[in-house]
Amino acid sequence: MGLDLVLQWSYRVQSRLRQPALLSAIVEAHPSSIAPNDLEIDGYSEEQIGYHVYLMMEADLVKGVSTTHFGSTNVSATATGMTWDGYEFLDAAREDSRWDQAKKLAERVGGVTFKTMLDILSRLAKDAATSAMG
């Protein structure tokens, strides 16, 4: 019984860790299908997706409604649409090579906040545009 409780706690902690790859996958989804019940992303549970949608709602990346209830084991939300900031993030992270470069920069410094990640992506996009202009 004790091991079972430890495993449940471990799973809850893991599902609550912010995972940038999951945030990106959710943002890339069509805005009308980013509700946890409708969205399936390989390697992630409905609980993890719902929690990350909740985080995105809190960060003003999506508009949504909390679906957390008394019996919930985790906070959760259903997204009803994207915000301006959500679209800005999507545009900045759309190119895989830019996203990979931003992740590598973040890993090099031991992780960054979401706002800093958006700043890095924006800077990389700006540099690419400047380079393309010659």
PyMOL commands that place a pseudoatom at each C-alpha (Angstrom):
pseudoatom trace, name=CA, resn=MET, resi=1, chain=A, elem=C, hetatm=0, pos=[0.000, 0.000, 0.000]
pseudoatom trace, name=CA, resn=GLY, resi=2, chain=A, elem=C, hetatm=0, pos=[2.835, 2.433, 0.811]
pseudoatom trace, name=CA, resn=LEU, resi=3, chain=A, elem=C, hetatm=0, pos=[4.542, 1.875, -2.557]
pseudoatom trace, name=CA, resn=ASP, resi=4, chain=A, elem=C, hetatm=0, pos=[1.244, 2.482, -4.319]
pseudoatom trace, name=CA, resn=LEU, resi=5, chain=A, elem=C, hetatm=0, pos=[0.910, 5.876, -2.612]
pseudoatom trace, name=CA, resn=VAL, resi=6, chain=A, elem=C, hetatm=0, pos=[4.493, 6.786, -3.532]
pseudoatom trace, name=CA, resn=LEU, resi=7, chain=A, elem=C, hetatm=0, pos=[3.857, 5.842, -7.166]
pseudoatom trace, name=CA, resn=GLN, resi=8, chain=A, elem=C, hetatm=0, pos=[0.639, 7.894, -7.240]
pseudoatom trace, name=CA, resn=TRP, resi=9, chain=A, elem=C, hetatm=0, pos=[2.433, 10.887, -5.733]
pseudoatom trace, name=CA, resn=SER, resi=10, chain=A, elem=C, hetatm=0, pos=[5.325, 10.494, -8.194]
pseudoatom trace, name=CA, resn=TYR, resi=11, chain=A, elem=C, hetatm=0, pos=[2.911, 10.405, -11.131]
pseudoatom trace, name=CA, resn=ARG, resi=12, chain=A, elem=C, hetatm=0, pos=[1.113, 13.530, -9.896]
pseudoatom trace, name=CA, resn=VAL, resi=13, chain=A, elem=C, hetatm=0, pos=[4.393, 15.406, -9.498]
pseudoatom trace, name=CA, resn=GLN, resi=14, chain=A, elem=C, hetatm=0, pos=[5.553, 14.316, -12.965]
pseudoatom trace, name=CA, resn=SER, resi=15, chain=A, elem=C, hetatm=0, pos=[2.272, 15.356, -14.570]
pseudoatom trace, name=CA, resn=ARG, resi=16, chain=A, elem=C, hetatm=0, pos=[2.577, 18.781, -12.960]
pseudoatom trace, name=CA, resn=LEU, resi=17, chain=A, elem=C, hetatm=0, pos=[6.061, 19.551, -14.254]
pseudoatom trace, name=CA, resn=ARG, resi=18, chain=A, elem=C, hetatm=0, pos=[5.984, 22.090, -17.053]
pseudoatom trace, name=CA, resn=GLN, resi=19, chain=A, elem=C, hetatm=0, pos=[7.000, 20.380, -20.243]
pseudoatom trace, name=CA, resn=PRO, resi=20, chain=A, elem=C, hetatm=0, pos=[7.850, 22.849, -23.033]
pseudoatom trace, name=CA, resn=ALA, resi=21, chain=A, elem=C, hetatm=0, pos=[7.426, 20.198, -25.748]
pseudoatom trace, name=CA, resn=LEU, resi=22, chain=A, elem=C, hetatm=0, pos=[3.872, 19.530, -24.577]
pseudoatom trace, name=CA, resn=LEU, resi=23, chain=A, elem=C, hetatm=0, pos=[3.091, 23.258, -24.398]
pseudoatom trace, name=CA, resn=SER, resi=24, chain=A, elem=C, hetatm=0, pos=[4.338, 23.620, -27.963]
pseudoatom trace, name=CA, resn=ALA, resi=25, chain=A, elem=C, hetatm=0, pos=[2.309, 20.623, -29.165]
pseudoatom trace, name=CA, resn=ILE, resi=26, chain=A, elem=C, hetatm=0, pos=[-0.848, 22.043, -27.587]
pseudoatom trace, name=CA, resn=VAL, resi=27, chain=A, elem=C, hetatm=0, pos=[-0.297, 25.479, -29.137]
pseudoatom trace, name=CA, resn=GLU, resi=28, chain=A, elem=C, hetatm=0, pos=[0.268, 23.879, -32.541]
pseudoatom trace, name=CA, resn=ALA, resi=29, chain=A, elem=C, hetatm=0, pos=[-3.108, 22.144, -32.307]
pseudoatom trace, name=CA, resn=HIS, resi=30, chain=A, elem=C, hetatm=0, pos=[-6.053, 23.779, -34.018]
pseudoatom trace, name=CA, resn=PRO, resi=31, chain=A, elem=C, hetatm=0, pos=[-7.608, 26.227, -31.510]
pseudoatom trace, name=CA, resn=SER, resi=32, chain=A, elem=C, hetatm=0, pos=[-10.969, 24.465, -31.594]
pseudoatom trace, name=CA, resn=SER, resi=33, chain=A, elem=C, hetatm=0, pos=[-9.436, 21.125, -30.597]
pseudoatom trace, name=CA, resn=ILE, resi=34, chain=A, elem=C, hetatm=0, pos=[-7.224, 21.967, -27.636]
pseudoatom trace, name=CA, resn=ALA, resi=35, chain=A, elem=C, hetatm=0, pos=[-9.633, 20.769, -24.995]
pseudoatom trace, name=CA, resn=PRO, resi=36, chain=A, elem=C, hetatm=0, pos=[-8.114, 17.904, -22.958]
pseudoatom trace, name=CA, resn=ASN, resi=37, chain=A, elem=C, hetatm=0, pos=[-10.995, 15.586, -23.913]
pseudoatom trace, name=CA, resn=ASP, resi=38, chain=A, elem=C, hetatm=0, pos=[-10.460, 16.172, -27.627]
pseudoatom trace, name=CA, resn=LEU, resi=39, chain=A, elem=C, hetatm=0, pos=[-6.704, 16.449, -27.852]
pseudoatom trace, name=CA, resn=GLU, resi=40, chain=A, elem=C, hetatm=0, pos=[-4.482, 13.400, -27.950]
pseudoatom trace, name=CA, resn=ILE, resi=41, chain=A, elem=C, hetatm=0, pos=[-0.708, 13.827, -27.994]
pseudoatom trace, name=CA, resn=ASP, resi=42, chain=A, elem=C, hetatm=0, pos=[1.441, 10.716, -28.087]
pseudoatom trace, name=CA, resn=GLY, resi=43, chain=A, elem=C, hetatm=0, pos=[3.281, 10.109, -24.835]
pseudoatom trace, name=CA, resn=TYR, resi=44, chain=A, elem=C, hetatm=0, pos=[1.054, 12.349, -22.671]
pseudoatom trace, name=CA, resn=SER, resi=45, chain=A, elem=C, hetatm=0, pos=[-1.979, 11.521, -20.557]
pseudoatom trace, name=CA, resn=GLU, resi=46, chain=A, elem=C, hetatm=0, pos=[-5.248, 13.435, -20.576]
pseudoatom trace, name=CA, resn=GLU, resi=47, chain=A, elem=C, hetatm=0, pos=[-4.324, 14.648, -17.075]
pseudoatom trace, name=CA, resn=GLN, resi=48, chain=A, elem=C, hetatm=0, pos=[-0.992, 16.051, -18.271]
pseudoatom trace, name=CA, resn=ILE, resi=49, chain=A, elem=C, hetatm=0, pos=[-2.614, 17.747, -21.262]
pseudoatom trace, name=CA, resn=GLY, resi=50, chain=A, elem=C, hetatm=0, pos=[-5.388, 19.249, -19.113]
pseudoatom trace, name=CA, resn=TYR, resi=51, chain=A, elem=C, hetatm=0, pos=[-2.853, 20.566, -16.617]
pseudoatom trace, name=CA, resn=HIS, resi=52, chain=A, elem=C, hetatm=0, pos=[-0.773, 22.164, -19.350]
pseudoatom trace, name=CA, resn=VAL, resi=53, chain=A, elem=C, hetatm=0, pos=[-3.869, 23.749, -20.901]
pseudoatom trace, name=CA, resn=TYR, resi=54, chain=A, elem=C, hetatm=0, pos=[-4.556, 25.161, -17.420]
pseudoatom trace, name=CA, resn=LEU, resi=55, chain=A, elem=C, hetatm=0, pos=[-1.003, 26.557, -17.266]
pseudoatom trace, name=CA, resn=MET, resi=56, chain=A, elem=C, hetatm=0, pos=[-1.424, 28.064, -20.719]
pseudoatom trace, name=CA, resn=MET, resi=57, chain=A, elem=C, hetatm=0, pos=[-4.677, 29.672, -19.618]
pseudoatom trace, name=CA, resn=GLU, resi=58, chain=A, elem=C, hetatm=0, pos=[-2.916, 31.131, -16.587]
pseudoatom trace, name=CA, resn=ALA, resi=59, chain=A, elem=C, hetatm=0, pos=[-0.149, 32.464, -18.871]
pseudoatom trace, name=CA, resn=ASP, resi=60, chain=A, elem=C, hetatm=0, pos=[-2.739, 34.077, -21.178]
pseudoatom trace, name=CA, resn=LEU, resi=61, chain=A, elem=C, hetatm=0, pos=[-1.779, 31.887, -24.136]
pseudoatom trace, name=CA, resn=VAL, resi=62, chain=A, elem=C, hetatm=0, pos=[-5.272, 30.440, -24.428]
pseudoatom trace, name=CA, resn=LYS, resi=63, chain=A, elem=C, hetatm=0, pos=[-8.738, 31.452, -23.324]
pseudoatom trace, name=CA, resn=GLY, resi=64, chain=A, elem=C, hetatm=0, pos=[-10.440, 28.734, -21.402]
pseudoatom trace, name=CA, resn=VAL, resi=65, chain=A, elem=C, hetatm=0, pos=[-12.452, 27.408, -18.515]
pseudoatom trace, name=CA, resn=SER, resi=66, chain=A, elem=C, hetatm=0, pos=[-11.161, 25.500, -15.513]
pseudoatom trace, name=CA, resn=THR, resi=67, chain=A, elem=C, hetatm=0, pos=[-12.516, 21.954, -15.439]
pseudoatom trace, name=CA, resn=THR, resi=68, chain=A, elem=C, hetatm=0, pos=[-11.126, 21.196, -11.988]
pseudoatom trace, name=CA, resn=HIS, resi=69, chain=A, elem=C, hetatm=0, pos=[-13.727, 19.714, -9.664]
pseudoatom trace, name=CA, resn=PHE, resi=70, chain=A, elem=C, hetatm=0, pos=[-13.847, 18.299, -6.156]
pseudoatom trace, name=CA, resn=GLY, resi=71, chain=A, elem=C, hetatm=0, pos=[-12.728, 14.819, -7.218]
pseudoatom trace, name=CA, resn=SER, resi=72, chain=A, elem=C, hetatm=0, pos=[-9.901, 16.056, -9.453]
pseudoatom trace, name=CA, resn=THR, resi=73, chain=A, elem=C, hetatm=0, pos=[-6.387, 14.870, -8.729]
pseudoatom trace, name=CA, resn=ASN, resi=74, chain=A, elem=C, hetatm=0, pos=[-4.934, 17.815, -10.645]
pseudoatom trace, name=CA, resn=VAL, resi=75, chain=A, elem=C, hetatm=0, pos=[-6.033, 21.215, -11.891]
pseudoatom trace, name=CA, resn=SER, resi=76, chain=A, elem=C, hetatm=0, pos=[-7.286, 21.085, -15.458]
pseudoatom trace, name=CA, resn=ALA, resi=77, chain=A, elem=C, hetatm=0, pos=[-8.782, 23.372, -18.083]
pseudoatom trace, name=CA, resn=THR, resi=78, chain=A, elem=C, hetatm=0, pos=[-10.501, 23.290, -21.425]
pseudoatom trace, name=CA, resn=ALA, resi=79, chain=A, elem=C, hetatm=0, pos=[-9.322, 25.858, -23.930]
pseudoatom trace, name=CA, resn=THR, resi=80, chain=A, elem=C, hetatm=0, pos=[-11.902, 27.776, -25.901]
pseudoatom trace, name=CA, resn=GLY, resi=81, chain=A, elem=C, hetatm=0, pos=[-9.499, 29.684, -28.136]
pseudoatom trace, name=CA, resn=MET, resi=82, chain=A, elem=C, hetatm=0, pos=[-6.087, 31.234, -28.535]
pseudoatom trace, name=CA, resn=THR, resi=83, chain=A, elem=C, hetatm=0, pos=[-5.040, 34.666, -27.321]
pseudoatom trace, name=CA, resn=TRP, resi=84, chain=A, elem=C, hetatm=0, pos=[-2.828, 37.155, -29.121]
pseudoatom trace, name=CA, resn=ASP, resi=85, chain=A, elem=C, hetatm=0, pos=[0.143, 35.967, -27.022]
pseudoatom trace, name=CA, resn=GLY, resi=86, chain=A, elem=C, hetatm=0, pos=[-0.656, 32.351, -27.924]
pseudoatom trace, name=CA, resn=TYR, resi=87, chain=A, elem=C, hetatm=0, pos=[-0.514, 33.170, -31.612]
pseudoatom trace, name=CA, resn=GLU, resi=88, chain=A, elem=C, hetatm=0, pos=[2.706, 35.121, -31.074]
pseudoatom trace, name=CA, resn=PHE, resi=89, chain=A, elem=C, hetatm=0, pos=[4.263, 32.061, -29.431]
pseudoatom trace, name=CA, resn=LEU, resi=90, chain=A, elem=C, hetatm=0, pos=[2.989, 29.807, -32.213]
pseudoatom trace, name=CA, resn=ASP, resi=91, chain=A, elem=C, hetatm=0, pos=[4.471, 32.047, -34.897]
pseudoatom trace, name=CA, resn=ALA, resi=92, chain=A, elem=C, hetatm=0, pos=[7.802, 32.298, -33.069]
pseudoatom trace, name=CA, resn=ALA, resi=93, chain=A, elem=C, hetatm=0, pos=[8.055, 28.533, -32.436]
pseudoatom trace, name=CA, resn=ARG, resi=94, chain=A, elem=C, hetatm=0, pos=[6.601, 27.327, -35.738]
pseudoatom trace, name=CA, resn=GLU, resi=95, chain=A, elem=C, hetatm=0, pos=[9.954, 26.563, -37.374]
pseudoatom trace, name=CA, resn=ASP, resi=96, chain=A, elem=C, hetatm=0, pos=[11.412, 23.344, -35.943]
pseudoatom trace, name=CA, resn=SER, resi=97, chain=A, elem=C, hetatm=0, pos=[15.016, 24.496, -36.267]
pseudoatom trace, name=CA, resn=ARG, resi=98, chain=A, elem=C, hetatm=0, pos=[14.244, 27.704, -34.364]
pseudoatom trace, name=CA, resn=TRP, resi=99, chain=A, elem=C, hetatm=0, pos=[12.414, 25.759, -31.640]
pseudoatom trace, name=CA, resn=ASP, resi=100, chain=A, elem=C, hetatm=0, pos=[15.322, 23.302, -31.341]
pseudoatom trace, name=CA, resn=GLN, resi=101, chain=A, elem=C, hetatm=0, pos=[17.836, 26.148, -31.150]
pseudoatom trace, name=CA, resn=ALA, resi=102, chain=A, elem=C, hetatm=0, pos=[15.810, 27.897, -28.433]
pseudoatom trace, name=CA, resn=LYS, resi=103, chain=A, elem=C, hetatm=0, pos=[15.573, 24.654, -26.414]
pseudoatom trace, name=CA, resn=LYS, resi=104, chain=A, elem=C, hetatm=0, pos=[19.333, 24.158, -26.656]
pseudoatom trace, name=CA, resn=LEU, resi=105, chain=A, elem=C, hetatm=0, pos=[19.959, 27.702, -25.446]
pseudoatom trace, name=CA, resn=ALA, resi=106, chain=A, elem=C, hetatm=0, pos=[17.561, 27.165, -22.540]
pseudoatom trace, name=CA, resn=GLU, resi=107, chain=A, elem=C, hetatm=0, pos=[19.234, 23.857, -21.605]
pseudoatom trace, name=CA, resn=ARG, resi=108, chain=A, elem=C, hetatm=0, pos=[22.663, 25.479, -21.731]
pseudoatom trace, name=CA, resn=VAL, resi=109, chain=A, elem=C, hetatm=0, pos=[21.672, 27.875, -18.936]
pseudoatom trace, name=CA, resn=GLY, resi=110, chain=A, elem=C, hetatm=0, pos=[19.769, 25.248, -16.953]
pseudoatom trace, name=CA, resn=GLY, resi=111, chain=A, elem=C, hetatm=0, pos=[16.252, 26.198, -18.026]
pseudoatom trace, name=CA, resn=VAL, resi=112, chain=A, elem=C, hetatm=0, pos=[14.383, 29.442, -18.520]
pseudoatom trace, name=CA, resn=THR, resi=113, chain=A, elem=C, hetatm=0, pos=[10.983, 30.909, -17.802]
pseudoatom trace, name=CA, resn=PHE, resi=114, chain=A, elem=C, hetatm=0, pos=[8.297, 30.788, -20.455]
pseudoatom trace, name=CA, resn=LYS, resi=115, chain=A, elem=C, hetatm=0, pos=[8.597, 34.526, -21.041]
pseudoatom trace, name=CA, resn=THR, resi=116, chain=A, elem=C, hetatm=0, pos=[12.341, 34.173, -21.577]
pseudoatom trace, name=CA, resn=MET, resi=117, chain=A, elem=C, hetatm=0, pos=[11.721, 31.293, -23.997]
pseudoatom trace, name=CA, resn=LEU, resi=118, chain=A, elem=C, hetatm=0, pos=[9.327, 33.509, -25.951]
pseudoatom trace, name=CA, resn=ASP, resi=119, chain=A, elem=C, hetatm=0, pos=[11.948, 36.288, -25.933]
pseudoatom trace, name=CA, resn=ILE, resi=120, chain=A, elem=C, hetatm=0, pos=[14.580, 33.841, -27.257]
pseudoatom trace, name=CA, resn=LEU, resi=121, chain=A, elem=C, hetatm=0, pos=[12.231, 32.604, -29.984]
pseudoatom trace, name=CA, resn=SER, resi=122, chain=A, elem=C, hetatm=0, pos=[11.326, 36.168, -30.929]
pseudoatom trace, name=CA, resn=ARG, resi=123, chain=A, elem=C, hetatm=0, pos=[14.981, 37.144, -31.123]
pseudoatom trace, name=CA, resn=LEU, resi=124, chain=A, elem=C, hetatm=0, pos=[15.809, 34.117, -33.282]
pseudoatom trace, name=CA, resn=ALA, resi=125, chain=A, elem=C, hetatm=0, pos=[12.897, 34.954, -35.591]
pseudoatom trace, name=CA, resn=LYS, resi=126, chain=A, elem=C, hetatm=0, pos=[14.021, 38.578, -35.814]
pseudoatom trace, name=CA, resn=ASP, resi=127, chain=A, elem=C, hetatm=0, pos=[17.595, 37.502, -36.586]
pseudoatom trace, name=CA, resn=ALA, resi=128, chain=A, elem=C, hetatm=0, pos=[16.313, 35.163, -39.321]
pseudoatom trace, name=CA, resn=ALA, resi=129, chain=A, elem=C, hetatm=0, pos=[14.226, 37.943, -40.856]
pseudoatom trace, name=CA, resn=THR, resi=130, chain=A, elem=C, hetatm=0, pos=[17.157, 40.385, -40.728]
pseudoatom trace, name=CA, resn=SER, resi=131, chain=A, elem=C, hetatm=0, pos=[19.439, 37.798, -42.338]
pseudoatom trace, name=CA, resn=ALA, resi=132, chain=A, elem=C, hetatm=0, pos=[16.872, 37.097, -45.079]
pseudoatom trace, name=CA, resn=MET, resi=133, chain=A, elem=C, hetatm=0, pos=[16.701, 40.806, -45.926]
pseudoatom trace, name=CA, resn=GLY, resi=134, chain=A, elem=C, hetatm=0, pos=[20.419, 40.794, -46.601]
for i in range(1, 134): cmd.bond("trace and resi %d" % i, "trace and resi %d" % (i + 1))
show_as sticks, trace
zoom trace
